[in-house]
Amino acid sequence: MKLKKIFTAIKKIPAPVLASIVYIFIVFVQSGISFITTPIFTRLLNVEEYGMTSLYSSWYNIAIILLTLNLYCGVYNNGLLDFKDNRDKFTSSILSISIFNTIFIFFIYLLFCNKLNQLIGLPSILIIFMFIHILVTPAINLYITKEKFEYKWVWPLIITLFVSILNPICGLIGIKLFPLSKGIAKIIFFYLPSIVVYFGFLIYLLVKGKCFFSKKYWKYALSFNIPLIPHYLANVLLAQSDRIMISKFFEDGISLVGIYGLAYTVATLLQYILNGINGAWIPFTYKKMQANKICDINKYSNYIVIGASVILNLLIIITPELINILAPNSYLDAIWYVPPIALGLYFFFVASLFSNIEFYYKKNIYVMIGSVITAIINIVLNLIFIPIFGSIAAAYTTLIGYIFFAIFHYIFYRKIDKRPIYNIKSMSIVSFINVILITIIMCLYKYIIIRYSLVLIIIVYLILNRKKIISIVRKMGKNE
């Protein structure tokens, strides 16, 4: 009877709200398992070996843009609207572009592998593995984006649970099997289950769509996304160039990358959640824009920004304990990296709300300009301040970069549509309060009782206002 009541209650939840809840839960599963396993890996791998895994991640995030053209972002959401009667064909067609481009660039790599290996700082086996990893990844990204757009969630949930559990188990097996090459073994065995599963979805999407080449779809996708490549690269450079530059500036660079990478792992918990929220917010925004109901976007975006701020501050409050749980004392300095990085990711989320409007209007040039300028600012600041203040400077240059990122995208979205789609005054006040609160929290890192009293106050406030929060969520779902 209790299960029946639960299922009945679930059916009553509006589809957009239920999908948003599930995708946020998916994020919690991914980040939760990552947090549970991180203490194991930081103790099995030394700082340099852990730094190698972080460096692999940095180069992977850069390479996937060049190889796949990020066709599962931006253009795909627009294509799901513009080709709503042929979504399967559109999906398999743009997946084919990613496959062909990845294979083409792989052969170019083989011609210059020695020089590229030296530049990247990773052995050939990991770079070849990276190509395989990238070849299959767009399939799952396209599949989940399509499911999310249609407010479906069952298979994404099953896939996430399966891969998230199996990946770290295989990573541990790899370390035990190859104790003399633990860093390399961890990377290959960790991602092996994902590659197998994603390959299955690659075949599934190609067979279902049965459209490997379409001049119409290819022209649509490439003309939309190629101008955005500098934007996507700039975004990745904002997040990843810090680690690459740290590894080059200092003799113990790989070890420092390990500490910085751990801090980013903690901060990425916030990013996962905010990406999940924005992923559910994009269909809502697009459909409200189509219906010319911008007042709903204005109203509910305020609640989303406040909710993001609550999550941000809770994360910063518990950062010292998270670092102590996740890693031994050799990583302890990571606690000072997390607050500026996490605050920067909050500003990136705010900028994403603005850039959603730019994507809706297909004004890719504005998206690209804002991102490229911000990346240049970040790299210049890194070049100036990392040698002077050390690797900690990279965390603060990231924050400054993301603040500029939000400002630029606000200016551009207002240039495209002068209507008050977002309440910038409210957003600015909330953002300023976040800066003040996080500064105060960092000063309280030695005072655990005070910090956790703040956590208790936030939790009590949420409990007391739960009916209002639930009401807002339900209204948002009905408005969909």
C-alpha positions in Angstrom: 0.0 0.0 0.0 2.8 2.4 0.8 4.5 1.8 -2.5 1.2 2.3 -4.3 0.8 5.7 -2.5 4.3 6.7 -3.4 3.8 5.8 -7.1 0.4 7.7 -7.1 2.1 10.7 -5.6 4.9 10.6 -8.2 2.3 10.5 -11.0 0.8 13.7 -9.7 4.1 15.6 -10.0 4.2 17.6 -13.2 6.5 16.0 -15.8 9.0 18.9 -16.0 9.3 19.0 -12.2 9.7 15.3 -11.8 12.3 15.2 -14.6 14.2 18.0 -12.9 14.1 16.2 -9.5 15.4 12.9 -11.1 18.2 14.7 -13.0 19.3 16.5 -9.9 19.2 13.1 -8.1 21.4 11.7 -10.9 23.9 14.4 -10.3 23.9 13.6 -6.6 24.5 9.9 -7.4 27.4 10.8 -9.7 29.0 13.3 -7.3 28.2 11.1 -4.3 29.9 8.1 -5.6 32.8 10.3 -6.7 33.1 11.6 -3.1 32.9 8.2 -1.6 35.7 6.8 -3.8 38.0 9.9 -3.8 39.4 9.1 -0.4 40.3 5.6 -1.6 42.1 6.8 -4.7 43.9 9.7 -3.0 45.3 7.1 -0.5 46.2 4.5 -3.1 47.8 7.0 -5.5 50.5 9.5 -4.5 50.0 13.2 -5.3 51.9 12.9 -8.6 49.8 9.9 -9.8 46.6 11.6 -8.8 47.9 14.7 -10.6 48.2 12.5 -13.8 44.5 11.6 -13.6 43.6 15.3 -13.2 45.8 16.2 -16.1 44.2 13.5 -18.3 40.8 15.0 -17.4 42.0 18.5 -18.3 43.2 17.5 -21.8 40.2 15.3 -22.3 37.9 18.2 -21.8 39.8 20.3 -24.3 40.2 17.5 -26.9 36.5 16.5 -26.9 35.6 19.9 -28.2 38.0 19.8 -31.1 37.1 16.2 -32.0 33.3 16.2 -31.6 32.7 20.0 -32.2 30.5 19.8 -29.1 27.5 19.0 -31.3 25.6 17.6 -28.4 25.5 21.1 -26.9 23.9 24.3 -28.1 22.8 23.2 -31.6 21.3 20.0 -30.5 18.7 21.7 -28.2 17.8 24.0 -31.1 17.6 21.0 -33.5 15.2 19.1 -31.2 12.8 22.1 -31.6 13.4 22.7 -35.3 13.3 19.1 -36.4 10.8 17.8 -33.8 9.3 15.3 -36.4 12.7 13.9 -37.3 14.6 13.9 -34.1 16.1 10.4 -34.5 17.5 11.2 -38.0 18.9 14.5 -36.8 20.5 12.7 -33.9 22.2 10.0 -35.9 23.3 12.5 -38.5 25.2 14.8 -36.1 26.6 11.8 -34.2 28.2 10.7 -37.5 29.9 14.1 -37.8 31.5 13.5 -34.4 32.6 10.0 -35.4 34.2 11.0 -38.7 36.0 14.1 -37.2 37.4 12.1 -34.3 38.8 9.4 -36.6 40.2 12.0 -39.0 42.1 13.9 -36.2 43.3 10.6 -34.8 45.2 9.9 -38.0 46.7 13.4 -37.8 47.8 12.7 -34.3 49.6 9.5 -35.5 51.7 11.7 -37.8 52.9 14.0 -35.0 52.5 11.8 -31.9 56.0 12.3 -30.5 55.8 16.1 -30.4 52.2 16.1 -29.2 53.0 13.6 -26.4 55.7 15.9 -25.2 53.4 18.9 -25.3 50.5 17.2 -23.6 52.6 15.5 -20.9 50.9 12.2 -21.1 52.1 8.8 -22.5 50.9 7.5 -25.9 48.8 4.8 -24.4 46.6 7.4 -22.5 46.3 9.6 -25.5 45.2 6.7 -27.8 42.8 5.7 -25.0 41.5 9.3 -24.9 40.6 9.1 -28.6 38.5 5.9 -28.0 36.9 7.5 -24.9 35.9 10.6 -27.0 34.7 8.6 -29.9 31.9 7.0 -28.0 31.0 9.8 -25.5 28.8 12.0 -27.8 26.4 9.1 -28.2 25.4 9.1 -24.5 25.4 12.9 -24.3 23.0 13.1 -27.3 20.8 10.3 -25.9 20.5 11.9 -22.4 19.9 15.4 -23.8 17.1 14.1 -25.9 15.5 12.2 -23.0 15.9 15.3 -20.8 14.3 17.5 -23.5 11.3 15.2 -23.6 11.1 15.0 -19.8 12.0 11.3 -19.8 14.4 10.0 -17.1 14.1 6.2 -16.6 17.0 5.0 -18.8 19.3 7.9 -17.9 18.8 7.0 -14.3 19.6 3.3 -14.9 22.7 4.1 -17.1 24.0 6.6 -14.5 23.7 4.1 -11.6 25.3 1.3 -13.5 28.3 3.3 -14.8 28.8 5.3 -11.7 29.1 2.2 -9.6 31.1 0.1 -12.0 33.7 2.8 -13.0 35.4 3.1 -9.6 35.3 -0.6 -9.0 37.2 -1.2 -12.2 39.5 1.6 -11.4 40.5 -0.1 -8.1 40.9 -3.4 -9.9 43.3 -1.7 -12.4 45.4 -0.3 -9.6 45.7 -3.7 -7.9 46.6 -5.4 -11.2 49.2 -2.9 -12.2 50.9 -1.5 -9.0 53.9 -0.1 -10.9 51.7 2.0 -13.2 48.9 2.9 -10.9 48.1 6.3 -12.5 47.8 4.9 -16.0 45.9 1.8 -14.8 43.4 3.9 -12.8 42.5 6.0 -15.8 42.1 3.2 -18.3 40.2 0.8 -16.0 38.1 3.5 -14.5 36.6 4.7 -17.9 36.4 1.2 -19.5 32.8 0.4 -18.4 31.7 3.8 -19.6 33.3 3.2 -23.0 31.6 -0.2 -23.4 28.1 1.2 -22.4 28.5 4.3 -24.6 29.5 2.2 -27.6 26.2 0.3 -27.2 24.3 3.6 -27.4 26.4 4.8 -30.3 25.2 1.7 -32.3 21.6 2.2 -31.0 21.4 5.8 -32.1 22.9 5.1 -35.6 20.6 2.2 -36.2 17.5 4.0 -34.9 18.2 7.2 -36.9 19.4 5.4 -40.1 20.8 8.8 -41.3 24.6 8.9 -41.5 24.7 11.9 -43.8 22.2 14.6 -44.5 23.3 17.8 -46.2 20.5 19.7 -44.5 21.3 18.4 -41.0 25.1 18.7 -41.4 24.9 22.2 -42.7 22.5 23.2 -39.9 24.7 21.7 -37.2 28.1 22.8 -38.5 27.0 26.4 -39.4 25.6 26.7 -35.9 28.4 25.1 -33.9 31.6 25.8 -35.7 31.5 29.5 -34.8 30.9 28.3 -31.2 34.1 26.2 -31.0 36.1 29.2 -29.7 33.3 29.7 -27.1 33.5 26.1 -26.0 37.3 26.0 -26.0 37.3 29.3 -24.0 35.0 27.8 -21.4 37.2 24.7 -21.0 40.4 26.8 -20.9 38.8 28.8 -18.1 38.3 25.6 -16.1 41.3 23.6 -17.2 44.2 25.9 -18.3 45.0 26.5 -14.6 46.1 22.9 -14.1 48.1 22.8 -17.4 49.9 26.0 -16.5 50.6 24.9 -13.0 52.2 21.7 -14.3 54.5 23.8 -16.5 55.5 26.6 -14.0 56.8 24.5 -11.1 59.2 21.6 -10.7 56.6 19.8 -8.5 53.9 20.9 -10.9 52.2 17.5 -11.2 51.9 17.3 -7.4 50.4 20.8 -7.2 48.0 19.8 -10.0 46.9 16.9 -7.7 46.1 19.3 -4.9 44.3 21.8 -7.3 42.5 18.8 -8.9 41.2 17.6 -5.6 39.9 21.2 -4.8 38.2 21.2 -8.2 36.7 17.8 -7.5 35.0 19.3 -4.4 33.9 22.4 -6.2 32.6 20.3 -9.1 30.0 18.9 -6.8 28.4 22.3 -7.0 28.9 22.4 -10.8 27.2 19.0 -11.3 24.1 20.2 -9.4 24.0 23.6 -11.2 24.4 21.9 -14.6 21.6 19.6 -13.7 19.4 22.5 -12.8 20.3 24.4 -16.0 19.8 21.3 -18.1 16.2 21.1 -16.8 15.8 25.0 -17.1 16.7 25.2 -20.8 13.6 23.4 -22.1 11.5 25.6 -19.8 13.2 28.8 -21.0 12.9 27.8 -24.7 9.2 27.0 -24.5 8.4 30.1 -22.5 10.3 32.2 -25.0 8.3 30.6 -27.8 5.0 31.3 -25.9 6.2 34.9 -25.2 5.8 34.4 -21.4 9.0 36.0 -20.2 7.4 37.0 -16.9 7.6 33.3 -15.9 11.3 33.2 -16.7 11.9 36.4 -14.7 9.9 35.1 -11.7 11.2 31.6 -11.4 14.8 32.4 -12.3 15.1 34.4 -9.0 14.2 31.3 -7.0 16.8 29.2 -9.0 19.6 31.7 -8.3 18.7 31.8 -4.6 18.6 28.0 -4.5 22.0 27.8 -6.2 23.4 30.3 -3.6 22.1 28.1 -0.7 23.9 25.1 -2.2 27.0 27.1 -2.8 27.3 28.4 0.8 26.5 25.0 2.3 29.4 23.5 0.3 31.8 26.2 1.4 30.9 25.7 5.0 31.7 22.0 5.1 34.8 22.2 2.8 37.4 21.6 5.5 35.7 18.4 6.6 35.2 17.2 3.0 38.9 17.7 2.3 39.9 15.8 5.5 37.6 13.0 4.5 38.6 12.9 0.9 42.4 12.9 1.2 45.4 12.6 3.6 47.2 15.6 5.1 49.4 16.0 2.0 46.3 17.5 0.2 45.2 19.8 3.1 46.0 23.0 1.3 43.1 22.3 -1.0 40.7 23.8 1.4 41.8 27.3 0.4 41.3 26.6 -3.3 37.7 25.5 -3.0 35.9 28.7 -2.1 37.1 30.9 -5.0 36.7 28.0 -7.5 33.1 27.2 -6.3 32.1 30.9 -6.3 33.5 31.1 -9.8 31.3 28.2 -10.9 28.3 29.9 -9.4 29.0 32.9 -11.7 29.4 30.5 -14.6 25.9 29.2 -13.8 24.5 32.8 -13.8 26.2 33.4 -17.1 24.6 30.2 -18.5 21.2 31.6 -17.8 22.0 34.6 -19.9 23.7 32.5 -22.7 20.6 30.3 -22.9 18.8 33.4 -24.5 21.7 33.9 -26.9 21.4 30.2 -27.9 17.7 30.5 -28.3 18.1 33.4 -30.8 21.0 31.6 -32.5 23.3 34.6 -31.8 26.4 32.5 -31.6 28.8 35.3 -32.3 27.9 36.9 -29.0 28.4 33.7 -27.1 31.8 33.2 -28.8 33.1 36.8 -28.2 32.2 36.8 -24.5 33.8 33.4 -23.9 37.0 34.1 -25.8 37.6 37.5 -24.2 37.1 35.9 -20.7 39.5 33.1 -21.5 42.2 35.6 -22.6 41.7 37.6 -19.4 42.0 34.4 -17.4 45.2 33.2 -19.2 46.9 36.6 -18.9 46.1 36.8 -15.2 47.5 33.2 -14.7 50.7 34.2 -16.5 51.1 37.2 -14.2 50.0 35.9 -10.8 50.8 32.2 -10.7 54.6 32.8 -10.8 54.2 35.5 -8.1 51.7 33.9 -5.6 51.9 30.3 -6.5 49.2 27.8 -7.6 46.6 29.4 -5.2 46.4 32.4 -7.6 44.9 30.1 -10.2 41.8 29.7 -8.1 41.3 33.5 -7.8 42.0 34.1 -11.5 39.3 31.5 -12.2 36.8 33.4 -10.0 37.7 36.8 -11.7 37.3 35.2 -15.1 33.9 33.8 -14.4 32.7 37.2 -13.0 33.7 38.8 -16.3 32.0 35.9 -18.1 28.7 36.6 -16.4 29.0 40.4 -17.1 29.8 39.9 -20.8 26.9 37.5 -21.3 24.5 39.8 -19.5 25.5 42.6 -21.8 25.1 40.5 -24.9 21.7 38.9 -24.0 20.3 42.4 -23.3 21.6 43.5 -26.7 19.7 40.7 -28.3 16.4 41.1 -26.3 15.9 44.3 -24.3 12.9 42.9 -22.4 13.4 42.2 -18.7 13.7 38.4 -19.1 15.8 38.3 -15.9 15.8 40.5 -12.8 19.4 41.6 -12.9 19.0 43.7 -9.7 17.9 40.7 -7.7 20.7 38.6 -9.2 23.3 41.2 -8.5 22.2 41.6 -4.8 22.3 37.8 -4.3 25.7 37.5 -6.0 27.2 40.3 -3.8 25.8 38.6 -0.7 27.5 35.3 -1.8 30.9 37.1 -2.0 30.5 38.5 1.5 29.2 35.3 3.0 32.0 33.2 1.5 34.6 35.6 2.7 33.2 35.4 6.2 33.0 31.6 6.1 36.6 31.3 5.1 37.6 33.3 8.1 35.6 30.8 10.2 37.3 27.7 8.9 39.0 27.1 12.3 35.6 27.5 14.2 33.7 24.4 13.4 30.9 25.0 15.9 30.1 28.4 14.4 30.1 27.0 10.8 27.8 24.1 11.6 25.5 26.4 13.5 25.1 28.2 10.2 24.3 24.9 8.5 21.6 24.2 11.2 20.1 27.7 10.6 19.9 27.1 6.9 18.3 23.6 7.3 15.8 24.9 9.9 14.8 27.8 7.5 14.3 25.4 4.7 12.1 23.1 6.8 10.0 26.0 8.1 9.5 27.2 4.6 9.1 23.8 2.9 5.4 24.4 2.0 6.3 27.7 0.2 9.2 26.0 -1.6 7.0 23.0 -2.7 4.3 25.5 -3.8 6.8 27.4 -6.0 8.1 24.1 -7.6 4.5 23.0 -8.3 3.5 26.3 -9.8 6.6 26.2 -12.0 5.7 22.7 -13.2 2.1 23.8 -14.0 3.3 26.9 -15.8 5.3 24.6 -18.1 
